[in-house]
Amino acid sequence: MTVRNMRWSDEEFKKEREKVLSLWPTGKEVELEEAIAYHKNLPDHKNYAKEVRRAKAAGITLCQPRGGVALIDDHIKLLKTLQDEGGADLLPTTTDTYTRNTKFQEAQRGIEESEKAGRSMLNGLPVVNHGVKAVRSVVEAVDRPIMTLAGTPYPRLTSEITLAAGFTGFLGAGISYPASYIKAMTIDEGIRHYQYLDRLVSTYAENGVLIHREQPGFLTGTLIPPGIGIAIAVMEMLLAAGQGVRHYSVGLAQNLDLLQDVAALRVLEEVCHYYLRKFEIQDMFISIATHQWMQAFPPDEARAFSVIVMGGIIAALAGATQVITKTTHEAIGIPTRQANAEGLKATRMAIHLTRGRRLVEDEEMEIEMEMIRREACQIVDKALELGDGDIAVGAVRAMEAGTLDVPWAPNQHVKGAVVPVRDAAGAVRYLHTGDLPFDREVAQYNQEKLKQREAKERRVCDFDTAMGDILEICQVC
C-alpha cells in the first residue's frame, strides 16, 4: 500500500498530469493558465462554491437536479429546461457510463450513434470526448453554476476537462465510489485517484479560483445506517483537506425517516467540525447536502411525487444547504427534461411550505443524535488507530478489517457483513453489525429498537425482513 494522507508534491503532480492528459486527444486542449483566467472572468453567480457559501450564510436550501445526455446541443436544452422551468439553483452534468469507466472509444461511438438516431444513446454527457471547447459552450449557454456528476472511481481526465471548461464543482470521493461502483478496484487506488482530483482543485484555489468539491453521501443506493455514511464522509473530507482543499460539501442519502434523517444531517456537520478541530484545520468551509431517496422508486408518478416532496421537507427541516433532487421517472429509466423539471418544482414548493422552520431537538431527537454521533466517531477513531493517525492508511486497513463496512457493496475489497433493517418507526438500524467497532451502549440501543419492531409486528427481524425493507418504498400502496 502506497497511499498516505500527504499532499502531492509539485513534481509528483506534474508527472501524473502528463500521463492523465495523454489518455485521450482532448487532453491537449487543457491549458491550466488559460483555464484559470477563464474562471476569473466568470460572474460570481456562475461559481458553485460562491453560491453555496451565500446560501449557507442566508440559511437557504439550494435545489440541484441530476442529468446529462450525449450531445452538446441537447445537453444545453436539458440544462435550460432545468434552469428556466424547474428553477434549479445549481446545474448538473452527469457523465455517461463509458466515460465513467474510461472507455472513451465506446463513448465516441455513442456520440456518433446519437447523432444518427436524433436522440441520446448514452446516459450522460461524454465530456472527455467532446473536449474543453465544446463543454465550455454549455457553461456559456446557461446562467447557473455547473457541477460534474462523474459517478466514477476514475475522475482524473474528466476533472481536467470539465474544470478547464469552466465547471465550478465536482462530485465524488475515493472511498465511496470504489466501494459503490466497481468490483475489483482497491480502496487505496480509489483514494489515490481522488487525491489527484483534490490536488488539482487546490491548484486552482492557489491561483485564485474557488472550486466546490462535494462528497457523495449515497453509497450503494440501499438503506445505509447514518453512522456509516457520516464516518465515510468525515474520512473523505480529511482526505480532501490533505491535498489542500478548503471548500467541501458532505452529504447523506435520505432513508425517509423524518426524525433520523434530520438528526443525521445535523450530526454530520457537527462531527465534521469535530475532526477538523482535532487535526487543527481551521480554514475549511463545510456545507451539508442531502440526496433524495436513492433506492427503488414507486413506478407511478403520484407516489413518486410523495417521495420527492418528503425529500424537500427533510432538507428544509434539517437546514441543509443543498438538496439533490429526483424525478417521478426513476422507476422507468432516464427522465425527460420536463419530468426532471417537475421534480425540482415539487421540491422547491415543499421547501417553501416549511417557511424556514427547523425540527425541534426534543429528547427523542437528542438520543438519536447521540447514538449516530457515537457510531460515526467510533468508526472514524478506529480507522485513525489502525492508520497510526493517517486517515488514508486507516481507511484502507479499516475496510480490510471490516471496522469500516458498506452494506450491499459490489466491491470485492469490502466485507459487506453489515446488514441494515428498519425499526418499528422506520429508522435504519443493524440486523448484523459485522465487525463495526461499536461499544455496548450503541449495540444495546440498536437491539432494543429491533425488539420494538418484533413486538409490534409479532415476528422476528431476519434477512427476509431486511430484503423487504429495501423494496418497501417502491411497493407500498
N, C-alpha and C positions, 0 to 999 in steps of 0.2 A: 504494500500500500504506500503510495507516494503523496497522497493529498494531505495538506495541512491548512489550517485557517490562517494563512500568511499572505499578505498582499504580493501579487506577482511583481517581479522587478520589471523595469522598462525593457531590458534586454530580452527577458523571457517572453514578455507580452508581444514585443515586436516580432520575434521569431515565430511565435504561434500565429500571429495575424497573417504573416506571409503565406503560411500553409492554408489557413482558412479562406483567404481571399482568392486562392487559386482553385478552389473546389468547383467553381462554375464561372464561365466567362464574364458574367455581370459583376463579379467581384472586382474587376478592373475599374468599374465605374466609381468605386468608393474612394473618395479623397477626403480625408479627415478634416483638413483645414477648411476646405470648401464647405463641407457639411456643417461645421461649427459656425461658419459665417452665415450660412443659410438659416440655421436655428436662431441666431441672434437677431435676424430680421423678421422673425415670425412675431405676430402680435401676442400679447400675454394670454388672450383668451384661446389661443391655439396650443398653449403649453399645458399638458396634462397635470404636471406637478403643481403648477401655479394655481390651476383651477381647483385641485383637491385641497390645497392649503387654504385657499379663500373659503371654500365650503366648510372646512372643519372649523375655521375661526368663526364662521357665521352660524354654526350648528345646522347646516343644511345637508340633506341626503341627496347625493347625485345619482342619476339613473344611467346605467350603461348596458346596452344590449350586447349580444354576440352576433357575428355574421360575416360571411365572406363568400364570394363567387369567383369564377375562373377568370373573367375578362375585366380589364380596367374600366371600360365604359359602364358595364353592368354593375360593377362594384361601386362606382360613383353614384349610380342611380339608387342602389341599396342604401348607401350612407345618407344621401339626401332625403330619402323617404324616412329614415330613422330620425334624422335631424328635424325635418320640417313637419312631418305628420306625427311622428311619435314623440317629439320633444326631447330627444336624447340630449343629456348634458355632456356626455362623453361618447366617443365613437369607437367601434371595434374594427379590426381587420383580422379575421380568423384565417389562418393558413390551411391549405389542403393537406390531406394525409400523405401524399407523396413528398411534399416539401418537409413535412414533419419528420420524415424518415430519410431525408437527404437523397431521395430518388428523383433527381432533377430531370433526368431524361424522360421518365414516365410523366412527370408534371408537364413537360413540354408537349408531349403527345396529348395530354389532357386539354391544354390550351388550343391545340390545333383541332381536336375533335369538338370542342366547344364552339369554335368559330364556324365549323361546318354545320353543326346542329342548330345553331342560333340560340342556344341556351347553355347554362353551365353544366359541364360534365364532371366537375370537381366539387368537393365540399368545402372549398375555401379559395383564397387568392394565392396563387403561386408567386409570391413576392420575389423570390430569388430569380426565377426565370424572367419575370418582367423587368427587373433591374431598377436601379436608383431613379433614373429619369422618368420612367413610366409610373412608378409608385409615387413619385413626388407630385404628379398631376392629381392624384387623389387628395393629397394634403391641400393643394391649392383650390380644389373644387368645393370644399366644404368649409364650414365656419366653426367647427368644434375640434378639440384635440383628439388625436387618434392613438390608440394603443394596439400593439401587436399581440394577438392571442395565438401564440405559436403552438401550444399544446404538444410540446416535444422535449425529449431529453437531449436533442441536438440543436441548440438555439444559436450557434455561433454565426454562421453566414447569414441566417435570417435576421439576426440582430444588426449585423453590419449594414445590410441593405436597407432595412426599414428605418434605422436611426439616421443613416446618411440621407434618406429620402425626406426626413422631417417628422416622422412619427416621434412622439414625446413620451411614450410609455411602453413597457414591455412586461408581459405576464409570464411567470414561470419560475421554477426553482429546482435545485439539484437533488433533493431528496424526494419531493412529491412526485415529480414527473417520471423518473426511472421506476419508482415503486408502482406507479399507477398505469403507465403506458407501454411498458416494454418488458419482455420476458428475461433477456439474458444480460442486460447491462448491469454492471456492479454499481453500488451506491457511490463508491469513491470516484468512479468515472463520471457519473452524473453530476456529482458535486464539482468536479474539475471543469466540466463543460459550462456550468453556470458561473463558476469563478471567472471564466473568460468574459462572459457577458457582463458581469458586475464590474470587472476591471475596465471594460470598455465604457460602461456608464460613468464610472468615476473619472475616466479620462475626459469625457465630455464636461463633467462638472468642474474639473480643474481648469477647463478653458471657458468657464462662464455659462455653460448650458446645463440646465437642470432637467434631468430625465426621471420620470416616475417609474420606479420598479415595484412590481406587485407580486406577492406570494400567492400561489393558487391554493385556496383552502378547501377544495372539493375532493381531492384524492380519488378514490375508486368509484365514485358515483353510487355508493351504497351508504347505509347507516354508518356514520363514523362517530364514536364517542368523542365529545368535545375535548376531553383531556388529551387525547392523542393528537387531534387536529391542532390544538394550541401548542403542544410540545414541538411538533414539527415546524409550525410557523415561527416559533422562537428560534429554533436551530437555524432555519433558513435566513431569518433576519440577521443573526450573528454572522453567518457565512457571508452575506452581502456586505455587512459592515466591515468584515475583514478585508475586503477588496477596496474599501473606501466609499461605498455607497452611503449616502446620508439622507436620502428621501425614500421611504419604503412603506408599502401598504401590506398588511397581513389580513388574511381572510378565513372565513369558515363557511362551509355549506350548511344550509338550514336543514334541520331534521323535522321541522314543522311541529315542534312542541314549544309553544309561546314562551313559557317561563324559562325552560332550559336554553333555548336559542338566545334569548335576551341576556340571560346570565352568562352564557359562554362568550358572547361578543364583548361584554363588559370586562370579564376576566381576561380575555385575550389582550386587550390594550394594557391592562394593569400588569400582567405577567411580563409582557414585552418590556415595559419600562423598568420592571424589577431587574431583569437581566442586563439591560443597558447600563443601569447604575452599577450592577455587580462588576461589569467589565469597564467601568468608568468611561462609557461612551456618552458624552453629554450633548452632542450636537446633531442627533439623528431625529428627523421628523418621522412620526408614525401615524398612519391613519388606518381605520378599520373598514373592511369590505365584507359584505355578506352576499353569498351566492344563493339565489333562489333554488328551490328543490332540484337536485341533480340526479335523482333517481327516475324510475319509470313513471311517466305521466299518465293521467287518465286519457283515454282515447277520444272522449267527447269534449267539445270546447267549453261547455258550461262548467263542468267540474274542473277542467284545466284552469279556467279563469279564477276559480276559487283558490287554487293553489298559488297562483300568481299574486292575487290580492293579499293573501296571507303573508306572502313573502315581503310585500311592501310594508305591511303593518309591523312585522318583526323588525325590519330595517329601521323604521321610524322610531318605534318604542325603545330600541336599543341605542339609538343615537348614532348609528353607523354613518360614515361619511359617504360610502358608495354602496349601491346595490346593483348586482349584475342580474339582469332580467331574463326571463324565459318567455316562451310563446305557447299558444294553445296547440301548436302543431308538433310538439316534442314527441308525441307517440307515433306520429305519422312519418316524419322524415325532416328534411331541410325545409324550414318555414318560408313562406312567401314574404316579400317585403312588407305587405300590408299586415300580415299576422304578426310579424316582428314588431311593427309599429304599435299594434293594438296591445301587445304585452307591455310595452313601455307606458302607454296611456293608462292602462289599468293599474300599473304600479304607481305611477305618479298621482293618480286620483286617491289611491289608498293612503299614500304618504300625506297628501293634502288633508285628508279627512281626520288624520290623527292630530292635526293642528298643533304640532310641536310638543305633544305630551310625551312623557317618558314613563315606562313601567316602574311602579314603586318598589323599592327594595324592602319588602317585608321579611318576616322571619324565614318563610319558606324559600324566598329568593336568596337570602343571605346564606342559608345552609347549602343550597345548591351551588352557589358561587364558591363557597369554601371547599366543597368536595371537588369541583372542577379544578380549582386552583391547586389543590393538593395533588391530584392526578398529574396535571401538567408539570408541576415543579419536580415531582418525584421522578418522572421520566427524563426530564432535562438534566437534573442533578446526577442521575445515574450515568447518563451519557458523558457528562463532563468528568465524572470519576473514571470511567473507562478510558477516556481520552487524555487523562492527566491534564485536564484543563483546556484541551484543544477540542472545540466542538466538531470540527471536521473529522478528526480521528475518532472522537467519541460517537458520532452519529453512525459511522461505519461499523464500529465494534458493537454498538448497542443493537443495530439491526441484525448483526450476526448472532448475538446472544439472545435476541428476542425481547430484550428490555425496551426496545423500540419496535413496534409492530404495526402493520396496517391491515385491517380486515379485508379479505377478498382480493388481495393484491395479486396481479398476474406475474409479478417479478419473482424469479426463482430464488433470489437472494433475500427475499422477505419471508419470514417464517409463516405468517398467516395463521397463527394459533389463536388469535383473538377472535371471538365470535360475539357480535353485538346483538342486543334484543331490546325491545321496548318494555318499559314497566307499565303499571296499571294506568298511569296518567299520560303515557305516550313519550316520556323522556327515554333517551337511549342509555342503556346500561350494558353490563357484560354478562353474557351467558358463560363464556370462558375468558379468563384474563390472560391465558398463556403464561409468559414469563415477565409480564409487566411488573415493575418494582413497587407495587403498592403496599402501603402499611396496613395494619389490621383494621384501623378505623375506616379507611376507604373501602376495603373488601367487605366489611360488615354492612356498611351503608348500602352498597350495591346489592348484597344478598337480601337485605330487608326489603328493598324496593321490588325485587323479583318475587319474593314471598307474597307481597301485597297483590301482585298481579295473579299469582297462582290461586290465592284465596278468592279473588274476585271472579276469576274465570273457572274455578274448580277443575283445573288441570295443570299439569307440570309444564314449566317452561323448558323446552328442549330444542334440538336443532330444527325440527319442523316449525316450531314457533318462530325461530329466527328467520327462516326462509319465508314464512308467511308475512313477517313484518316488512321484508324487502318489497313485497308485491302489494302491500296493503293499499297504498295511495292510488295506485293505478286500477285497483279492483273495487274499492269501496263504493257503495251506492249512495 
